[in-house]
Amino acid sequence: MTGDRRYGAIVIGGGHNGLVCGAFLAKAGLSVLIVEAADTLGGAARNAEIAEGYVAPACAHILHLLHPQVRARLKLRRHGLRLAARRLPTVALDAQGDHLTIRGRHLEGVISDDDVRAWRRLRRRLLRMAGALHPFLGRVPPRLGSDSWRDRLMLIRLALAVRRLGKREMREFLRIVNMNVADLLDDELSDARLKGALAFDAVLGTNFGPRSPGSVLTWLYRLAGEVGSGRTGLAIPQGGMAGLTEALAASARSFGADIWTGTAVKRIVVEGDRAVAVELESGNVLRTRAVLSSADPRATFLNLVGPEHLDTGFLRGVRGIRSNGLAAKLNLALDGLPEFTGLDRAALAGRIVIAPDIAHVERAFDQTKYGAYAAEPAIEITIPTLHDASLAPAGGHVLSAVVQYAPYGLAAGWEAHRDAFADRVMESIERYAPGLARRIVGRQVLTPADIEREFRITGGHWHHGDLAADQIFMLRPVPGWAQYETPISGLFLCGAGAHPGGGVTGAAGMNAARRVLSTRHGKDAG
Ligand SMILES: Cc1cc2nc3c(=O)[nH]c(=O)nc-3n(C[C@H](O)[C@H](O)[C@H](O)COP(=O)(O)OP(=O)(O)OC[C@H]3O[C@@H](n4cnc5c(N)ncnc54)[C@H](O)[C@@H]3O)c2cc1C
């Protein structure tokens, strides 16, 4: 570590967005340092050894939203990114063993022709709408009420994208966009398994249930990200999520960026209204022209900058960001392949979903309103070792489960209830996979409170802050500051808390880098 070099830009956080941001800045010729508090890069998209030789995806386990420009411009393939699996189907489990496989437009299992046709129609329509939204994920949002031609042009483009859907589809878009996904699905489809799995897709990672208004918007948002992944679909990188992180780090280094792990930033040093340096927990102060923070907005402003440097209006906005997470993680190290009733090995290699109907997901969500975790959670399971045997000792497997709903603020407190929660999740999975518990040789449970502590994400939130109509696009993270800049000159946001939100997209990092490069901070730093 060389403390005496002065960097043009310092990126706080070596999660995937921090790495993407640092790589784009370095590619443009800036001298860049990325500092990561943890000993391992990747943030919520890193691997974790959960038992000797068993490597699980710590939080994120499916790669399906990576922005195509991130993949192409950072030359991730050249830097080692390989996919162990792509186009994973979704297997919607059914309590009676009548499981349904969703493979894009195709449905496999016992299901009516009417539902097959209705799903194709609905999917086509949603993908067209998502396709219209996709370009805006990779752009800096416009300013509201601004006179600048750039902002106006962007708003015109947005209106045109929706207009280009055609009159009928545009009306339909405006009709459904604020609806709840349960109503939409009930209008269109009748199969309970299909509706359950799709409703779960719409709310995964959000603080919504299927009956929450806005859950169609979050579904479209997810689909807009998936549109960019083209034919790759739901994928698992070779080497787990670390496969992606290592490729990003290699790309950043190839452009000259330095990366320090095990280096936590204690404070962003502000002089006047300008960020001039970062102070490390070691006490080292590193001066720079631009600071980019991929820590969540609350942590960035309330902890690293400090309220004393912010005006009350902005501070109120930041304090108002809703960022209490609802998703937990259960990772299992198994001494053999688990058996799920009615699923063969090929089906086990898919994305397995426990959300047998809409009511199941909604009931699970309901309980969190009263500070409890779901008695019967909705769960997304992958078994990455079926695609990449290097992640476990010979014959062993890893089961990765994202569990919704587990509230950050559990009324009874997580310390005393973490194990009971994990046991409850196990019961839910064992209903479909009897005997699973006997195979366990190691278990890792991460509640949102654990995610907050281990990954430094306020509230342990998937998106660093709710994705909802009032915290999205031009309003993210707070109204008036959606362009990655902040009231502190020279300080920018570049993580999931900024537009377009979380998921392993790299879009926030890429957009933020472009924004910096278009300002005088980027030019001075170059
Ligand atoms: C349980 C769970 C499951 C998920 N599953 C999926 C999935 O399957 N697919 C998907 O696409 N998305 C998934 N997500 C969402 C996705 O993981 C995140 O949205 C994404 O990883 C956020 O990336 P980021 O780089 O913006 O932030 P982070 O990954 O949070 O990275 C920020 C980094 O900054 C570091 N940092 C913070 N403060 C400091 C400091 N003061 N000094 C130095 N470093 C600091 C942190 O240590 C961290 O490494 C999941 C999220 C959760 C919680």
The ligand as an SDF file (V2000), in Angstrom:
LIG
                    3D

 53 58  0  0  0  0  0  0  0  0999 V2000
  -29.8590  -11.7640    0.2080 C   0  0  0  0  0  0  0  0  0  0  0  0
  -29.5900  -11.0710   -1.1000 C   0  0  0  0  0  0  0  0  0  0  0  0
  -29.6550  -11.8070   -2.2810 C   0  0  0  0  0  0  0  0  0  0  0  0
  -29.4390  -11.1840   -3.5120 C   0  0  0  0  0  0  0  0  0  0  0  0
  -29.5060  -11.9190   -4.6620 N   0  0  0  0  0  0  0  0  0  0  0  0
  -29.2820  -11.3290   -5.8550 C   0  0  0  0  0  0  0  0  0  0  0  0
  -29.2340  -12.1090   -7.0490 C   0  0  0  0  0  0  0  0  0  0  0  0
  -29.3520  -13.3330   -7.0210 O   0  0  0  0  0  0  0  0  0  0  0  0
  -28.9990  -11.4480   -8.2180 N   0  0  0  0  0  0  0  0  0  0  0  0
  -28.8160  -10.0930   -8.2750 C   0  0  0  0  0  0  0  0  0  0  0  0
  -28.6220   -9.5450   -9.3750 O   0  0  0  0  0  0  0  0  0  0  0  0
  -28.8160   -9.3320   -7.1410 N   0  0  0  0  0  0  0  0  0  0  0  0
  -29.0330   -9.9250   -5.9390 C   0  0  0  0  0  0  0  0  0  0  0  0
  -28.9840   -9.1810   -4.8030 N   0  0  0  0  0  0  0  0  0  0  0  0
  -28.7170   -7.7280   -4.8900 C   0  0  0  0  0  0  0  0  0  0  0  0
  -27.2460   -7.4250   -5.1500 C   0  0  0  0  0  0  0  0  0  0  0  0
  -26.4240   -8.3170   -4.4570 O   0  0  0  0  0  0  0  0  0  0  0  0
  -26.8880   -5.9920   -4.7090 C   0  0  0  0  0  0  0  0  0  0  0  0
  -27.8680   -5.0740   -5.1260 O   0  0  0  0  0  0  0  0  0  0  0  0
  -25.5520   -5.5710   -5.3260 C   0  0  0  0  0  0  0  0  0  0  0  0
  -24.5730   -6.5450   -5.0450 O   0  0  0  0  0  0  0  0  0  0  0  0
  -25.1190   -4.2110   -4.7950 C   0  0  0  0  0  0  0  0  0  0  0  0
  -23.8530   -3.9160   -5.3390 O   0  0  0  0  0  0  0  0  0  0  0  0
  -23.0300   -2.5920   -4.9580 P   0  0  0  0  0  0  0  0  0  0  0  0
  -21.6900   -2.7520   -5.5350 O   0  0  0  0  0  0  0  0  0  0  0  0
  -23.8440   -1.4130   -5.3420 O   0  0  0  0  0  0  0  0  0  0  0  0
  -22.9910   -2.5870   -3.3820 O   0  0  0  0  0  0  0  0  0  0  0  0
  -22.3570   -3.6480   -2.3660 P   0  0  0  0  0  0  0  0  0  0  0  0
  -22.3470   -4.9830   -2.9590 O   0  0  0  0  0  0  0  0  0  0  0  0
  -23.0760   -3.4510   -1.0850 O   0  0  0  0  0  0  0  0  0  0  0  0
  -20.8610   -3.1690   -2.2330 O   0  0  0  0  0  0  0  0  0  0  0  0
  -20.5040   -2.0250   -1.4890 C   0  0  0  0  0  0  0  0  0  0  0  0
  -19.1060   -2.2850   -0.9490 C   0  0  0  0  0  0  0  0  0  0  0  0
  -18.6630   -1.1250   -0.2520 O   0  0  0  0  0  0  0  0  0  0  0  0
  -17.9230   -1.5490    0.8700 C   0  0  0  0  0  0  0  0  0  0  0  0
  -17.9230   -0.4640    1.8410 N   0  0  0  0  0  0  0  0  0  0  0  0
  -18.9900    0.0810    2.4710 C   0  0  0  0  0  0  0  0  0  0  0  0
  -18.5910    1.0390    3.3060 N   0  0  0  0  0  0  0  0  0  0  0  0
  -17.2430    1.1210    3.1840 C   0  0  0  0  0  0  0  0  0  0  0  0
  -16.2540    1.9340    3.8010 C   0  0  0  0  0  0  0  0  0  0  0  0
  -16.5830    2.8500    4.7240 N   0  0  0  0  0  0  0  0  0  0  0  0
  -14.9610    1.7620    3.4420 N   0  0  0  0  0  0  0  0  0  0  0  0
  -14.6110    0.8460    2.5090 C   0  0  0  0  0  0  0  0  0  0  0  0
  -15.5150    0.0270    1.9180 N   0  0  0  0  0  0  0  0  0  0  0  0
  -16.8140    0.1800    2.2510 C   0  0  0  0  0  0  0  0  0  0  0  0
  -18.6650   -2.7820    1.3660 C   0  0  0  0  0  0  0  0  0  0  0  0
  -17.8320   -3.5870    2.1630 O   0  0  0  0  0  0  0  0  0  0  0  0
  -19.0560   -3.4440    0.0430 C   0  0  0  0  0  0  0  0  0  0  0  0
  -18.0850   -4.3580   -0.3770 O   0  0  0  0  0  0  0  0  0  0  0  0
  -29.1540   -9.7910   -3.5490 C   0  0  0  0  0  0  0  0  0  0  0  0
  -29.0590   -9.0620   -2.3650 C   0  0  0  0  0  0  0  0  0  0  0  0
  -29.2700   -9.6890   -1.1520 C   0  0  0  0  0  0  0  0  0  0  0  0
  -29.1450   -8.8860    0.1160 C   0  0  0  0  0  0  0  0  0  0  0  0
  1  2  1  0
  2  3  1  0
  2 52  2  0
  3  4  2  0
  4  5  1  0
  4 50  1  0
  5  6  2  0
  6  7  1  0
  6 13  1  0
  7  8  2  0
  7  9  1  0
  9 10  1  0
 10 11  2  0
 10 12  1  0
 12 13  2  0
 13 14  1  0
 14 15  1  0
 14 50  1  0
 15 16  1  0
 16 17  1  0
 16 18  1  0
 18 19  1  0
 18 20  1  0
 20 21  1  0
 20 22  1  0
 22 23  1  0
 23 24  1  0
 24 25  2  0
 24 26  1  0
 24 27  1  0
 27 28  1  0
 28 29  2  0
 28 30  1  0
 28 31  1  0
 31 32  1  0
 32 33  1  0
 33 34  1  0
 33 48  1  0
 34 35  1  0
 35 36  1  0
 35 46  1  0
 36 37  1  0
 36 45  1  0
 37 38  2  0
 38 39  1  0
 39 40  1  0
 39 45  2  0
 40 41  1  0
 40 42  2  0
 42 43  1  0
 43 44  2  0
 44 45  1  0
 46 47  1  0
 46 48  1  0
 48 49  1  0
 50 51  2  0
 51 52  1  0
 52 53  1  0
M  END
$$$$
